[in-house]
């Protein structure tokens, strides 16, 4: 039988947006994110690359 989760449960890690206003705010943040190329042009280091396979010799 599935474990029942209370309606007011707050997860300890990341979670989805709580409401539409938070979704709009997150969308604005994403629009303003810099690309890796933009960061390199500004002599900044981009974040870590995820899911990239490393070639083994």
Residue pairs with C-beta under 8 A, 6 or more apart in sequence:
17 23
17 26
34 42
34 44
36 46
39 45
39 46
40 46
